[in-house]
Amino acid sequence: MHPGAPPATVRTPPRWENGAAPVSASATIEERWWSRLGDPVIDQLIDAALSDNPTLAEALARVDQARATLDAGRAARLPRADVSGAASYGQQNLGTAGGVNTVGAATASISPSLSWELDLWGRVRKTARAAQSRLDARDADARDARLSIAAQLAAGVLRLRACNYSLGARRADIASRSTELELMRTRLSFGAVAPVDVASARSNLASAEIDRISQQEQCTREVDALVAISGVDAATIRALLPDPSASDGGSTIVPQEEGEGDLAGIIPAAPPMRPVLPATVLLHHPSVVAAEREANARWSEIGVAQAERMPRIDLVAILTGQWLRALGTTSSFATWSAGPQLSGTVFDGGAGAANVRNAEARYREAVATLEGAVRTAVQGIEDGLAAQQSAEQRLARSREALTAARLALNANQARWRAGAIDLFELEASRRQFNQAQESAIAAARDHAEAWVELVRASGNAFDLASAVPDGQPPLALSAALANHPQ
């Protein structure tokens, strides 16, 4: 982009398909968007993290720095008053016919001055404008940090809940394979099976135990991640999110009745609405806002660099009062002056022109960063929509599979009690149910986590209350941007 062009911005298109209205700054999810999940542990850990988090503290400190820079820039537009003073005492030996006389002299002076730059070329004004844009950028960075911390914690709690419940399914699988191994050993003692069958059962049990150990490690990693983000100790997190199957030896964790609504008691259910996401969401996306404000700041700095090459005119007023006491007498006098003062560079070896070129190059860099931020945000939202759609489909199918596996297990339990099948077939049915449980829990976790990721990817700049009508897909950002006049 030519440096003479106006600063790049994400402009609002005149209309949107499907009658979607542009999103205003007030049309956002409430600050505590995570409360829609209805998980008190998520609420508690996010509150703890937002009250004491190094990443957020760094972002807020940068906001304070930018605000102080803005205050300094605004102060430069006002007149400046200075005062200086001095006092001294000295002695001088004077040789005379009668000897040496010592003469003492005391002097004092005070000089107040007033100066005010006539900002003819906009140097001071554009410096303040750049500082304001940078303050807006740092504020957007802080909002992005807050959003990211909340999203990481919400997703971490979801993963730890799913991990703990999956441990129950793994324990149930180990119990089933242990039963199968004991049956194989009993059959081997009667000569009904070959030793290879016992070895195969022992191998299956060992594999199940390895899977449980790996799952336990993953749960520990999730706890450690929550500790690092929230600052809450591991013991407290484990007390808030205990392993629900550890006390009962890994019994079935999903109720034996109808399973469609069971998972809501295991993994928090995401809101059922599918948000409308027109491209105007980018106007409020923190990363896009930060990049846009940075581009605006660097645009203003081009004007500052150009103004630095021009002569500077200051209105200056100086009043000086001096007092002298010597030989027993006191003298005083005052002088004053007022008028314009001109200063400028006659020859700088091309340094001023180089500074302008540097500012223009920095602006082009910021514009490229802005374009990259827009593309990244669009990709993140599109990926979030795709993940949400996929998670919804997998959740529905996994619930169907869980219901079918439960019916098969209940039927085989009845057949086993009636003597129609042996224990091997019953345990195979139980393991199939355990796998269906684990798949359903993972799908429920992915569904809730996809909602959290969509909130984060969109910059929390959409309104969940405005849902897409039934049967109508959400507006794709790529299609919206294709119709966006540039």
Secondary structure by P-SEA (a helix, b strand, c coil): cccccccccccccccccccccccccccccccccccccccaaaaaaaaaaaaccaaaaaaaaaaaaaaaaaaaaaaaabbbbbbbbccccbbbbbbccccbbbbbbbbbbbbbbbbbbccccaaaaaaaaaaaaaaaaaaaaaaaaaaaaaaaaaaaaaaaaaaaaaaaaaaaaaaaaaaaaaaaaaaaaaccccaaaaaaaaaaaaaaaaaaaaaaaaaaaaaaaaaaaccccaaaaaaacccccccccccccccccccccccccccccccccccccccccccccaaaaaaaaaaaaaaaaaaaaaaaacbbbbbbbbbbbbbbbcccbbbbbccccbbbbbbbbccccaaaaaaaaaaaaaaaaaaaaaaaaaaaaaaaaaaaaaaaaaaaaaaaaaaaaaaaaaaaaaaaaaaaaaccccaaaaaaaaaaaaaaaaaaaaaaaaaaaaaaaaaaaaccccccccccccccccccaaaaaaaccc
